[in-house]
Amino acid sequence: NGNQATVKVKLSGTQSGSLTLPGFPAIPATGKKVSVMDGYIVTVQGDKISHFQVDSPADGGIPAMLMQLGIKMPGI
């Protein structure tokens, strides 16, 4: 849509190594499989990304991935 694109992705895999996310202690490998939907809005100027926005569905993104791994979100 002009210089803006909506990107929808399915993230899936098996957590076979340590997972490091900002604001969390390292999460040791669980061996669990995950599959979540996520979304992004990307704005481009010229040949460069000028803005990147995470637009996760309510039941997707990092929170859903952590839930599938059995990790409790801080503050919840």
PDB file of N, CA, C and O in Angstrom:
ATOM      1  N   ASN A   1       0.856  -1.171   0.000  1.00  0.00           N
ATOM      2  CA  ASN A   1       0.000   0.000   0.000  1.00  0.00           C
ATOM      3  C   ASN A   1       0.905   1.237   0.000  1.00  0.00           C
ATOM      4  O   ASN A   1       1.262   1.744   1.063  1.00  0.00           O
ATOM      5  N   GLY A   2       1.266   1.711  -1.163  1.00  0.00           N
ATOM      6  CA  GLY A   2       2.180   2.852  -1.233  1.00  0.00           C
ATOM      7  C   GLY A   2       3.534   2.487  -0.674  1.00  0.00           C
ATOM      8  O   GLY A   2       4.152   1.523  -1.127  1.00  0.00           O
ATOM      9  N   ASN A   3       4.006   3.238   0.302  1.00  0.00           N
ATOM     10  CA  ASN A   3       5.311   2.941   0.900  1.00  0.00           C
ATOM     11  C   ASN A   3       5.179   2.141   2.204  1.00  0.00           C
ATOM     12  O   ASN A   3       6.137   2.037   2.970  1.00  0.00           O
ATOM     13  N   GLN A   4       3.994   1.578   2.449  1.00  0.00           N
ATOM     14  CA  GLN A   4       3.755   0.832   3.678  1.00  0.00           C
ATOM     15  C   GLN A   4       3.277  -0.584   3.353  1.00  0.00           C
ATOM     16  O   GLN A   4       2.432  -0.780   2.480  1.00  0.00           O
ATOM     17  N   ALA A   5       3.824  -1.553   4.059  1.00  0.00           N
ATOM     18  CA  ALA A   5       3.441  -2.949   3.854  1.00  0.00           C
ATOM     19  C   ALA A   5       3.032  -3.562   5.186  1.00  0.00           C
ATOM     20  O   ALA A   5       3.651  -3.306   6.218  1.00  0.00           O
ATOM     21  N   THR A   6       1.990  -4.369   5.147  1.00  0.00           N
ATOM     22  CA  THR A   6       1.589  -5.162   6.301  1.00  0.00           C
ATOM     23  C   THR A   6       2.125  -6.567   6.078  1.00  0.00           C
ATOM     24  O   THR A   6       1.858  -7.185   5.047  1.00  0.00           O
ATOM     25  N   VAL A   7       2.883  -7.070   7.049  1.00  0.00           N
ATOM     26  CA  VAL A   7       3.514  -8.375   6.933  1.00  0.00           C
ATOM     27  C   VAL A   7       2.893  -9.295   7.967  1.00  0.00           C
ATOM     28  O   VAL A   7       2.865  -8.971   9.155  1.00  0.00           O
ATOM     29  N   LYS A   8       2.400 -10.429   7.526  1.00  0.00           N
ATOM     30  CA  LYS A   8       1.849 -11.428   8.441  1.00  0.00           C
ATOM     31  C   LYS A   8       2.720 -12.664   8.326  1.00  0.00           C
ATOM     32  O   LYS A   8       2.983 -13.155   7.229  1.00  0.00           O
ATOM     33  N   VAL A   9       3.170 -13.168   9.487  1.00  0.00           N
ATOM     34  CA  VAL A   9       4.092 -14.302   9.495  1.00  0.00           C
ATOM     35  C   VAL A   9       3.629 -15.370  10.479  1.00  0.00           C
ATOM     36  O   VAL A   9       2.924 -15.083  11.446  1.00  0.00           O
ATOM     37  N   LYS A  10       4.036 -16.592  10.215  1.00  0.00           N
ATOM     38  CA  LYS A  10       3.832 -17.693  11.151  1.00  0.00           C
ATOM     39  C   LYS A  10       5.222 -18.101  11.622  1.00  0.00           C
ATOM     40  O   LYS A  10       6.069 -18.503  10.824  1.00  0.00           O
ATOM     41  N   LEU A  11       5.441 -17.992  12.925  1.00  0.00           N
ATOM     42  CA  LEU A  11       6.708 -18.372  13.525  1.00  0.00           C
ATOM     43  C   LEU A  11       6.541 -19.759  14.130  1.00  0.00           C
ATOM     44  O   LEU A  11       5.655 -19.972  14.957  1.00  0.00           O
ATOM     45  N   SER A  12       7.375 -20.690  13.731  1.00  0.00           N
ATOM     46  CA  SER A  12       7.263 -22.036  14.295  1.00  0.00           C
ATOM     47  C   SER A  12       8.634 -22.666  14.396  1.00  0.00           C
ATOM     48  O   SER A  12       9.551 -22.345  13.640  1.00  0.00           O
ATOM     49  N   GLY A  13       8.748 -23.563  15.344  1.00  0.00           N
ATOM     50  CA  GLY A  13      10.003 -24.273  15.532  1.00  0.00           C
ATOM     51  C   GLY A  13      10.028 -24.977  16.871  1.00  0.00           C
ATOM     52  O   GLY A  13       9.033 -25.016  17.595  1.00  0.00           O
ATOM     53  N   THR A  14      11.180 -25.529  17.183  1.00  0.00           N
ATOM     54  CA  THR A  14      11.392 -26.225  18.449  1.00  0.00           C
ATOM     55  C   THR A  14      12.475 -25.479  19.216  1.00  0.00           C
ATOM     56  O   THR A  14      13.537 -25.189  18.666  1.00  0.00           O
ATOM     57  N   GLN A  15      12.216 -25.168  20.474  1.00  0.00           N
ATOM     58  CA  GLN A  15      13.204 -24.455  21.281  1.00  0.00           C
ATOM     59  C   GLN A  15      14.277 -25.445  21.728  1.00  0.00           C
ATOM     60  O   GLN A  15      14.131 -26.133  22.738  1.00  0.00           O
ATOM     61  N   SER A  16      15.352 -25.499  20.955  1.00  0.00           N
ATOM     62  CA  SER A  16      16.420 -26.460  21.244  1.00  0.00           C
ATOM     63  C   SER A  16      17.645 -25.797  21.876  1.00  0.00           C
ATOM     64  O   SER A  16      18.612 -26.473  22.225  1.00  0.00           O
ATOM     65  N   GLY A  17      17.597 -24.478  22.019  1.00  0.00           N
ATOM     66  CA  GLY A  17      18.696 -23.754  22.654  1.00  0.00           C
ATOM     67  C   GLY A  17      18.155 -22.713  23.601  1.00  0.00           C
ATOM     68  O   GLY A  17      16.944 -22.514  23.697  1.00  0.00           O
ATOM     69  N   SER A  18      19.051 -22.052  24.297  1.00  0.00           N
ATOM     70  CA  SER A  18      18.660 -21.009  25.240  1.00  0.00           C
ATOM     71  C   SER A  18      18.029 -19.845  24.478  1.00  0.00           C
ATOM     72  O   SER A  18      18.503 -19.469  23.406  1.00  0.00           O
ATOM     73  N   LEU A  19      16.957 -19.275  25.037  1.00  0.00           N
ATOM     74  CA  LEU A  19      16.255 -18.154  24.423  1.00  0.00           C
ATOM     75  C   LEU A  19      16.488 -16.915  25.277  1.00  0.00           C
ATOM     76  O   LEU A  19      16.194 -16.917  26.472  1.00  0.00           O
ATOM     77  N   THR A  20      17.013 -15.863  24.668  1.00  0.00           N
ATOM     78  CA  THR A  20      17.278 -14.615  25.379  1.00  0.00           C
ATOM     79  C   THR A  20      16.391 -13.529  24.797  1.00  0.00           C
ATOM     80  O   THR A  20      16.463 -13.229  23.606  1.00  0.00           O
ATOM     81  N   LEU A  21      15.552 -12.938  25.645  1.00  0.00           N
ATOM     82  CA  LEU A  21      14.660 -11.848  25.250  1.00  0.00           C
ATOM     83  C   LEU A  21      14.872 -10.686  26.208  1.00  0.00           C
ATOM     84  O   LEU A  21      15.135 -10.909  27.389  1.00  0.00           O
ATOM     85  N   PRO A  22      14.764  -9.442  25.726  1.00  0.00           N
ATOM     86  CA  PRO A  22      14.917  -8.297  26.621  1.00  0.00           C
ATOM     87  C   PRO A  22      13.918  -8.358  27.780  1.00  0.00           C
ATOM     88  O   PRO A  22      12.731  -8.608  27.571  1.00  0.00           O
ATOM     89  N   GLY A  23      14.403  -8.130  28.987  1.00  0.00           N
ATOM     90  CA  GLY A  23      13.535  -8.111  30.159  1.00  0.00           C
ATOM     91  C   GLY A  23      13.302  -9.468  30.792  1.00  0.00           C
ATOM     92  O   GLY A  23      12.580  -9.569  31.785  1.00  0.00           O
ATOM     93  N   PHE A  24      13.900 -10.515  30.237  1.00  0.00           N
ATOM     94  CA  PHE A  24      13.745 -11.869  30.768  1.00  0.00           C
ATOM     95  C   PHE A  24      15.107 -12.457  31.076  1.00  0.00           C
ATOM     96  O   PHE A  24      16.087 -12.147  30.398  1.00  0.00           O
ATOM     97  N   PRO A  25      15.178 -13.314  32.104  1.00  0.00           N
ATOM     98  CA  PRO A  25      16.413 -14.097  32.244  1.00  0.00           C
ATOM     99  C   PRO A  25      16.463 -15.091  31.077  1.00  0.00           C
ATOM    100  O   PRO A  25      15.432 -15.384  30.470  1.00  0.00           O
ATOM    101  N   ALA A  26      17.629 -15.597  30.767  1.00  0.00           N
ATOM    102  CA  ALA A  26      17.754 -16.590  29.690  1.00  0.00           C
ATOM    103  C   ALA A  26      16.829 -17.766  29.995  1.00  0.00           C
ATOM    104  O   ALA A  26      16.761 -18.240  31.129  1.00  0.00           O
ATOM    105  N   ILE A  27      16.126 -18.225  28.975  1.00  0.00           N
ATOM    106  CA  ILE A  27      15.190 -19.338  29.115  1.00  0.00           C
ATOM    107  C   ILE A  27      15.878 -20.572  28.549  1.00  0.00           C
ATOM    108  O   ILE A  27      16.112 -20.646  27.343  1.00  0.00           O
ATOM    109  N   PRO A  28      16.210 -21.551  29.406  1.00  0.00           N
ATOM    110  CA  PRO A  28      16.895 -22.746  28.915  1.00  0.00           C
ATOM    111  C   PRO A  28      16.027 -23.514  27.918  1.00  0.00           C
ATOM    112  O   PRO A  28      14.802 -23.397  27.920  1.00  0.00           O
ATOM    113  N   ALA A  29      16.679 -24.290  27.079  1.00  0.00           N
ATOM    114  CA  ALA A  29      15.965 -25.093  26.086  1.00  0.00           C
ATOM    115  C   ALA A  29      14.896 -25.954  26.759  1.00  0.00           C
ATOM    116  O   ALA A  29      15.140 -26.572  27.795  1.00  0.00           O
ATOM    117  N   THR A  30      13.712 -25.982  26.152  1.00  0.00           N
ATOM    118  CA  THR A  30      12.607 -26.794  26.680  1.00  0.00           C
ATOM    119  C   THR A  30      12.333 -28.013  25.807  1.00  0.00           C
ATOM    120  O   THR A  30      11.738 -28.987  26.267  1.00  0.00           O
ATOM    121  N   GLY A  31      12.763 -27.963  24.555  1.00  0.00           N
ATOM    122  CA  GLY A  31      12.449 -29.043  23.622  1.00  0.00           C
ATOM    123  C   GLY A  31      11.020 -28.969  23.112  1.00  0.00           C
ATOM    124  O   GLY A  31      10.582 -29.839  22.359  1.00  0.00           O
ATOM    125  N   LYS A  32      10.281 -27.923  23.520  1.00  0.00           N
ATOM    126  CA  LYS A  32       8.878 -27.792  23.121  1.00  0.00           C
ATOM    127  C   LYS A  32       8.774 -27.131  21.747  1.00  0.00           C
ATOM    128  O   LYS A  32       9.590 -26.288  21.374  1.00  0.00           O
ATOM    129  N   LYS A  33       7.741 -27.543  21.008  1.00  0.00           N
ATOM    130  CA  LYS A  33       7.438 -26.943  19.711  1.00  0.00           C
ATOM    131  C   LYS A  33       6.501 -25.759  19.913  1.00  0.00           C
ATOM    132  O   LYS A  33       5.626 -25.783  20.779  1.00  0.00           O
ATOM    133  N   VAL A  34       6.696 -24.725  19.104  1.00  0.00           N
ATOM    134  CA  VAL A  34       5.826 -23.550  19.133  1.00  0.00           C
ATOM    135  C   VAL A  34       5.370 -23.232  17.715  1.00  0.00           C
ATOM    136  O   VAL A  34       6.054 -23.544  16.740  1.00  0.00           O
ATOM    137  N   SER A  35       4.205 -22.606  17.622  1.00  0.00           N
ATOM    138  CA  SER A  35       3.686 -22.126  16.343  1.00  0.00           C
ATOM    139  C   SER A  35       2.737 -20.975  16.646  1.00  0.00           C
ATOM    140  O   SER A  35       1.665 -21.174  17.218  1.00  0.00           O
ATOM    141  N   VAL A  36       3.140 -19.776  16.260  1.00  0.00           N
ATOM    142  CA  VAL A  36       2.343 -18.578  16.536  1.00  0.00           C
ATOM    143  C   VAL A  36       2.296 -17.673  15.309  1.00  0.00           C
ATOM    144  O   VAL A  36       3.186 -17.710  14.460  1.00  0.00           O
ATOM    145  N   MET A  37       1.263 -16.876  15.232  1.00  0.00           N
ATOM    146  CA  MET A  37       1.136 -15.869  14.195  1.00  0.00           C
ATOM    147  C   MET A  37       1.665 -14.542  14.747  1.00  0.00           C
ATOM    148  O   MET A  37       1.582 -14.279  15.947  1.00  0.00           O
ATOM    149  N   ASP A  38       2.204 -13.721  13.864  1.00  0.00           N
ATOM    150  CA  ASP A  38       2.656 -12.390  14.258  1.00  0.00           C
ATOM    151  C   ASP A  38       2.463 -11.462  13.059  1.00  0.00           C
ATOM    152  O   ASP A  38       2.207 -11.917  11.944  1.00  0.00           O
ATOM    153  N   GLY A  39       2.588 -10.178  13.300  1.00  0.00           N
ATOM    154  CA  GLY A  39       2.407  -9.213  12.226  1.00  0.00           C
ATOM    155  C   GLY A  39       3.245  -7.977  12.450  1.00  0.00           C
ATOM    156  O   GLY A  39       3.592  -7.629  13.579  1.00  0.00           O
ATOM    157  N   TYR A  40       3.563  -7.318  11.341  1.00  0.00           N
ATOM    158  CA  TYR A  40       4.383  -6.117  11.376  1.00  0.00           C
ATOM    159  C   TYR A  40       3.872  -5.136  10.324  1.00  0.00           C
ATOM    160  O   TYR A  40       3.310  -5.534   9.304  1.00  0.00           O
ATOM    161  N   ILE A  41       4.074  -3.870  10.589  1.00  0.00           N
ATOM    162  CA  ILE A  41       3.797  -2.834   9.595  1.00  0.00           C
ATOM    163  C   ILE A  41       5.130  -2.161   9.302  1.00  0.00           C
ATOM    164  O   ILE A  41       5.782  -1.628  10.200  1.00  0.00           O
ATOM    165  N   VAL A  42       5.522  -2.192   8.041  1.00  0.00           N
ATOM    166  CA  VAL A  42       6.823  -1.676   7.622  1.00  0.00           C
ATOM    167  C   VAL A  42       6.615  -0.498   6.677  1.00  0.00           C
ATOM    168  O   VAL A  42       5.874  -0.599   5.699  1.00  0.00           O
ATOM    169  N   THR A  43       7.271   0.613   6.976  1.00  0.00           N
ATOM    170  CA  THR A  43       7.237   1.792   6.105  1.00  0.00           C
ATOM    171  C   THR A  43       8.616   1.960   5.476  1.00  0.00           C
ATOM    172  O   THR A  43       9.637   1.872   6.157  1.00  0.00           O
ATOM    173  N   VAL A  44       8.631   2.202   4.169  1.00  0.00           N
ATOM    174  CA  VAL A  44       9.882   2.310   3.428  1.00  0.00           C
ATOM    175  C   VAL A  44      10.004   3.705   2.822  1.00  0.00           C
ATOM    176  O   VAL A  44       9.037   4.248   2.288  1.00  0.00           O
ATOM    177  N   GLN A  45      11.205   4.278   2.912  1.00  0.00           N
ATOM    178  CA  GLN A  45      11.518   5.531   2.216  1.00  0.00           C
ATOM    179  C   GLN A  45      12.749   5.248   1.368  1.00  0.00           C
ATOM    180  O   GLN A  45      13.803   4.880   1.886  1.00  0.00           O
ATOM    181  N   GLY A  46      12.604   5.424   0.051  1.00  0.00           N
ATOM    182  CA  GLY A  46      13.706   5.079  -0.847  1.00  0.00           C
ATOM    183  C   GLY A  46      13.927   3.579  -0.787  1.00  0.00           C
ATOM    184  O   GLY A  46      13.002   2.795  -1.000  1.00  0.00           O
ATOM    185  N   ASP A  47      15.160   3.186  -0.495  1.00  0.00           N
ATOM    186  CA  ASP A  47      15.462   1.754  -0.397  1.00  0.00           C
ATOM    187  C   ASP A  47      15.738   1.322   1.043  1.00  0.00           C
ATOM    188  O   ASP A  47      16.404   0.314   1.276  1.00  0.00           O
ATOM    189  N   LYS A  48      15.219   2.096   2.013  1.00  0.00           N
ATOM    190  CA  LYS A  48      15.453   1.788   3.425  1.00  0.00           C
ATOM    191  C   LYS A  48      14.142   1.740   4.209  1.00  0.00           C
ATOM    192  O   LYS A  48      13.182   2.440   3.889  1.00  0.00           O
ATOM    193  N   ILE A  49      14.127   0.910   5.229  1.00  0.00           N
ATOM    194  CA  ILE A  49      12.987   0.874   6.150  1.00  0.00           C
ATOM    195  C   ILE A  49      13.084   2.100   7.050  1.00  0.00           C
ATOM    196  O   ILE A  49      14.096   2.308   7.720  1.00  0.00           O
ATOM    197  N   SER A  50      12.022   2.913   7.062  1.00  0.00           N
ATOM    198  CA  SER A  50      12.032   4.125   7.885  1.00  0.00           C
ATOM    199  C   SER A  50      11.249   3.942   9.186  1.00  0.00           C
ATOM    200  O   SER A  50      11.440   4.693  10.142  1.00  0.00           O
ATOM    201  N   HIS A  51      10.371   2.945   9.216  1.00  0.00           N
ATOM    202  CA  HIS A  51       9.589   2.693  10.424  1.00  0.00           C
ATOM    203  C   HIS A  51       9.181   1.225  10.434  1.00  0.00           C
ATOM    204  O   HIS A  51       8.801   0.662   9.407  1.00  0.00           O
ATOM    205  N   PHE A  52       9.268   0.612  11.621  1.00  0.00           N
ATOM    206  CA  PHE A  52       8.914  -0.795  11.794  1.00  0.00           C
ATOM    207  C   PHE A  52       8.051  -0.892  13.040  1.00  0.00           C
ATOM    208  O   PHE A  52       8.479  -0.498  14.125  1.00  0.00           O
ATOM    209  N   GLN A  53       6.845  -1.409  12.895  1.00  0.00           N
ATOM    210  CA  GLN A  53       5.912  -1.490  14.019  1.00  0.00           C
ATOM    211  C   GLN A  53       5.439  -2.928  14.171  1.00  0.00           C
ATOM    212  O   GLN A  53       5.012  -3.554  13.201  1.00  0.00           O
ATOM    213  N   VAL A  54       5.516  -3.448  15.387  1.00  0.00           N
ATOM    214  CA  VAL A  54       4.984  -4.778  15.675  1.00  0.00           C
ATOM    215  C   VAL A  54       3.476  -4.656  15.795  1.00  0.00           C
ATOM    216  O   VAL A  54       2.973  -3.780  16.498  1.00  0.00           O
ATOM    217  N   ASP A  55       2.757  -5.531  15.113  1.00  0.00           N
ATOM    218  CA  ASP A  55       1.291  -5.509  15.095  1.00  0.00           C
ATOM    219  C   ASP A  55       0.777  -6.930  15.320  1.00  0.00           C
ATOM    220  O   ASP A  55       0.106  -7.506  14.463  1.00  0.00           O
ATOM    221  N   SER A  56       1.105  -7.484  16.494  1.00  0.00           N
ATOM    222  CA  SER A  56       0.757  -8.878  16.802  1.00  0.00           C
ATOM    223  C   SER A  56      -0.738  -9.040  17.015  1.00  0.00           C
ATOM    224  O   SER A  56      -1.381  -8.165  17.595  1.00  0.00           O
ATOM    225  N   PRO A  57      -1.304 -10.167  16.547  1.00  0.00           N
ATOM    226  CA  PRO A  57      -2.701 -10.446  16.870  1.00  0.00           C
ATOM    227  C   PRO A  57      -2.837 -10.713  18.372  1.00  0.00           C
ATOM    228  O   PRO A  57      -1.847 -11.022  19.037  1.00  0.00           O
ATOM    229  N   ALA A  58      -4.034 -10.598  18.899  1.00  0.00           N
ATOM    230  CA  ALA A  58      -4.269 -10.764  20.342  1.00  0.00           C
ATOM    231  C   ALA A  58      -3.787 -12.117  20.857  1.00  0.00           C
ATOM    232  O   ALA A  58      -3.354 -12.225  22.004  1.00  0.00           O
ATOM    233  N   ASP A  59      -3.858 -13.139  20.026  1.00  0.00           N
ATOM    234  CA  ASP A  59      -3.465 -14.486  20.456  1.00  0.00           C
ATOM    235  C   ASP A  59      -2.143 -14.918  19.820  1.00  0.00           C
ATOM    236  O   ASP A  59      -1.903 -16.111  19.634  1.00  0.00           O
ATOM    237  N   GLY A  60      -1.286 -13.947  19.486  1.00  0.00           N
ATOM    238  CA  GLY A  60      -0.042 -14.284  18.796  1.00  0.00           C
ATOM    239  C   GLY A  60       1.153 -13.570  19.377  1.00  0.00           C
ATOM    240  O   GLY A  60       1.108 -13.041  20.488  1.00  0.00           O
ATOM    241  N   GLY A  61       2.227 -13.565  18.603  1.00  0.00           N
ATOM    242  CA  GLY A  61       3.449 -12.872  18.981  1.00  0.00           C
ATOM    243  C   GLY A  61       4.209 -13.539  20.113  1.00  0.00           C
ATOM    244  O   GLY A  61       3.985 -14.706  20.434  1.00  0.00           O
ATOM    245  N   ILE A  62       5.109 -12.779  20.708  1.00  0.00           N
ATOM    246  CA  ILE A  62       5.964 -13.285  21.788  1.00  0.00           C
ATOM    247  C   ILE A  62       5.159 -13.808  22.975  1.00  0.00           C
ATOM    248  O   ILE A  62       5.499 -14.867  23.502  1.00  0.00           O
ATOM    249  N   PRO A  63       4.094 -13.110  23.427  1.00  0.00           N
ATOM    250  CA  PRO A  63       3.326 -13.657  24.556  1.00  0.00           C
ATOM    251  C   PRO A  63       2.781 -15.063  24.275  1.00  0.00           C
ATOM    252  O   PRO A  63       2.829 -15.928  25.150  1.00  0.00           O
ATOM    253  N   ALA A  64       2.271 -15.293  23.080  1.00  0.00           N
ATOM    254  CA  ALA A  64       1.740 -16.624  22.742  1.00  0.00           C
ATOM    255  C   ALA A  64       2.860 -17.659  22.691  1.00  0.00           C
ATOM    256  O   ALA A  64       2.685 -18.797  23.127  1.00  0.00           O
ATOM    257  N   MET A  65       4.013 -17.256  22.154  1.00  0.00           N
ATOM    258  CA  MET A  65       5.148 -18.179  22.100  1.00  0.00           C
ATOM    259  C   MET A  65       5.585 -18.575  23.509  1.00  0.00           C
ATOM    260  O   MET A  65       5.823 -19.752  23.783  1.00  0.00           O
ATOM    261  N   LEU A  66       5.688 -17.586  24.404  1.00  0.00           N
ATOM    262  CA  LEU A  66       6.089 -17.883  25.776  1.00  0.00           C
ATOM    263  C   LEU A  66       5.072 -18.782  26.468  1.00  0.00           C
ATOM    264  O   LEU A  66       5.445 -19.678  27.225  1.00  0.00           O
ATOM    265  N   MET A  67       3.791 -18.547  26.210  1.00  0.00           N
ATOM    266  CA  MET A  67       2.756 -19.385  26.798  1.00  0.00           C
ATOM    267  C   MET A  67       2.921 -20.835  26.329  1.00  0.00           C
ATOM    268  O   MET A  67       2.799 -21.765  27.127  1.00  0.00           O
ATOM    269  N   GLN A  68       3.195 -21.024  25.044  1.00  0.00           N
ATOM    270  CA  GLN A  68       3.377 -22.380  24.522  1.00  0.00           C
ATOM    271  C   GLN A  68       4.623 -23.055  25.117  1.00  0.00           C
ATOM    272  O   GLN A  68       4.689 -24.280  25.217  1.00  0.00           O
ATOM    273  N   LEU A  69       5.603 -22.236  25.507  1.00  0.00           N
ATOM    274  CA  LEU A  69       6.805 -22.775  26.138  1.00  0.00           C
ATOM    275  C   LEU A  69       6.609 -23.006  27.639  1.00  0.00           C
ATOM    276  O   LEU A  69       7.470 -23.592  28.294  1.00  0.00           O
ATOM    277  N   GLY A  70       5.478 -22.547  28.184  1.00  0.00           N
ATOM    278  CA  GLY A  70       5.207 -22.701  29.608  1.00  0.00           C
ATOM    279  C   GLY A  70       5.888 -21.641  30.463  1.00  0.00           C
ATOM    280  O   GLY A  70       6.132 -21.855  31.651  1.00  0.00           O
ATOM    281  N   ILE A  71       6.198 -20.487  29.851  1.00  0.00           N
ATOM    282  CA  ILE A  71       6.876 -19.396  30.556  1.00  0.00           C
ATOM    283  C   ILE A  71       5.830 -18.340  30.909  1.00  0.00           C
ATOM    284  O   ILE A  71       5.062 -17.908  30.049  1.00  0.00           O
ATOM    285  N   LYS A  72       5.802 -17.930  32.169  1.00  0.00           N
ATOM    286  CA  LYS A  72       4.854 -16.912  32.610  1.00  0.00           C
ATOM    287  C   LYS A  72       5.401 -15.524  32.290  1.00  0.00           C
ATOM    288  O   LYS A  72       6.562 -15.215  32.562  1.00  0.00           O
ATOM    289  N   MET A  73       4.533 -14.694  31.705  1.00  0.00           N
ATOM    290  CA  MET A  73       4.909 -13.302  31.400  1.00  0.00           C
ATOM    291  C   MET A  73       5.047 -12.528  32.702  1.00  0.00           C
ATOM    292  O   MET A  73       4.247 -12.723  33.617  1.00  0.00           O
ATOM    293  N   PRO A  74       6.062 -11.637  32.809  1.00  0.00           N
ATOM    294  CA  PRO A  74       6.180 -10.822  34.019  1.00  0.00           C
ATOM    295  C   PRO A  74       4.940  -9.962  34.213  1.00  0.00           C
ATOM    296  O   PRO A  74       4.383  -9.435  33.250  1.00  0.00           O
ATOM    297  N   GLY A  75       4.516  -9.825  35.453  1.00  0.00           N
ATOM    298  CA  GLY A  75       3.368  -8.976  35.772  1.00  0.00           C
ATOM    299  C   GLY A  75       2.026  -9.608  35.496  1.00  0.00           C
ATOM    300  O   GLY A  75       0.997  -8.951  35.655  1.00  0.00           O
ATOM    301  N   ILE A  76       2.004 -10.871  35.086  1.00  0.00           N
ATOM    302  CA  ILE A  76       0.718 -11.540  34.807  1.00  0.00           C
ATOM    303  C   ILE A  76       0.507 -12.652  35.809  1.00  0.00           C
ATOM    304  O   ILE A  76      -0.510 -13.344  35.758  1.00  0.00           O
TER     305      ILE A  76
END
